[in-house]
């Protein structure tokens, strides 16, 4: 799985997600062509209304996939 570019805001949102949760997100993206959860490859991130959008390719069929990660209501990280 290789990441392309993230917008500045998307990079900040992505960095607030713990690495184990990031891995789970990247491995569970719905592909409409395969009709199942798949891994995402060649992905990039954007931010919309405080939420993260990952867009890329299905690891199985190569079709375009998108994953919405709701972060606008997530609690702030605790130190």
N, C-alpha and C positions, 0 to 999 in steps of 0.2 A: 504494500500500500504506500503510495507516494503522494505527498501533499504538494499542490501547486501553490499559488499565492492566496493569501488571506488579506482582506481589507484590514486596516488598523483596528477598527472596532471589533471585527470578527476575531482577530488574533487575541485581543484582550479577553473576549468572552470564552474562547477556546482554552486559553491558559488558566482560566478559573475552574475548569472541569478537571477533577483528579485523573491521572493517567489511566487507571484501571477502568474508569467510566468512559474515557475517550475511546479506549480499545473496544469496549462493548458497543458504543455508538457506531464506530466504523465497521463493525462486523454484523450489524443488524439494520440494514437499510432495505426498504421494500423495493423490489423490482417488479414493475407491472408486466414486463414481458415474461420473466421467469415465474411470476406469481408466487414469490417466496422471499424471505429475508436473505440478503446476500451481503457480502463485503463490498465496500466502495473503494475504487481505485482512482488515481489521477484526480483527486478532489481539490476543491478550493472552497473558501468560506467567505460569506458576506453577512452583513448584519441588517436586519429589518425590524424596526420598532423594538429594539432591545433584545431581539432573539437572533440566534445563529442559524444560518442556512448553509448546509454543506451540499455541494453539487459535484457530481463526478460520473464515473462509469461503473456499471455492474461488473464485478469480478468474474461472473459466470458467462454472460452473453455479450458484454460490452455496451449494452444500452445505457442511455442517460438515466441517472437516478438522482434523487434529491432527498435530503433528510433535514427536517425542521427540528431544531433543538431549542426548546423553550427555556430561555435563561432570564427573561425579564422579571419573573416572579421567584426566581431561585433565591434562597437566603444567602447573605454575604458569607464568604469563607471565614471560618473562625481561626484565630491564631493560637 
